[in-house]
Amino acid sequence: MAYSSSNTTVTSSAVKLVPANPARSKLYIANLGAVTLFIGGPNVSTTNGYPLAASTGTFIDYGQADKGDVWAVTSTTCDVRVLEL
């Protein structure tokens, strides 16, 4: 199993955090910013995205679920780290 890590600056325009990866089994997203981060698909917004509070993280275990692109947006600049397994 290969690991992949990245850091991304997310702003008020949706940004692709990770591209689709059929080999992905797990994903950890850490919000190192001081504002809420919203994650979802390419149409993610601050009103329809899954909220990730400041200084927290979330773990996604994909199992057999779709392993498509993951996008994020926030109301201001936010530092985000991703670990893909």
N, C-alpha and C positions, 0 to 999 in steps of 0.2 A: 504494500500500500504506500503510495507517494503522498507526502504532505506538501501543501502549498500555502504560503502566507503572503499577505499584502496589506498595505495601508493606503487609504484613500481619503481625500478631503471631500466631504459632501457639502453641498450648498443648497440653495432654494431651487435649483434645477436638478431634476432626477439624474442620477449617476448609476451606471452599471457597476455593482460591487464585484460580482463574479460572473463570468460567462457560463453558459450551459456546459455541463460536464457529465456525461453518462456514467463515468466511473466514480463520481462523488458518492460517498456514503454518509458523511456528516459535515456540518458547517457550523463554525462558531463565529459570531459577530459581536465585537466589543465596541460599544459607544464610549469613546474617551472624551467626548465633548461635554459642554456644559448645558446642552439643550437636548430635547427629545428628538430622536432619529426615527424615521418611518421607513419600513421596508415593505417590499412587495414586487409586483411585476413592472413592466415598462411604463405603465400608466399610474404609478404610485404617486400619491400626493399627501399633504399633511392632513387631509380629511379622510382618506380611504386606506392609508397604509397601516401596517401593524406597528404600534408605538414601542419604542425601546428607550426607556428613560436615560437621562444623563448618567454617565459613570456606571453603566450596567452592561450586561451582555446577554445573549441568547444562544442556545444550542439547538440545532435542527438535525434530527436523525431522519434521514430520507427513506430508509427501507426501500420499498418499491415505488415511492412517490416520484413525480416528475422532477427532474434534476436540471431545470431550465435556468435562465438568467435570473439573478437576484439584483434588484434595484433599490436605491435609497434616496431619500430627500429629507431636508430639514428646513427650518425657518432662517437659519444663518449658517456660518461656517462650522463644520464639525469634523473632528478627527475620528476615523473609523478603522479598526483592524479586523482582518478576516483570516481565519485558519480553516483550510479546506482539507478534509481527509477522504 
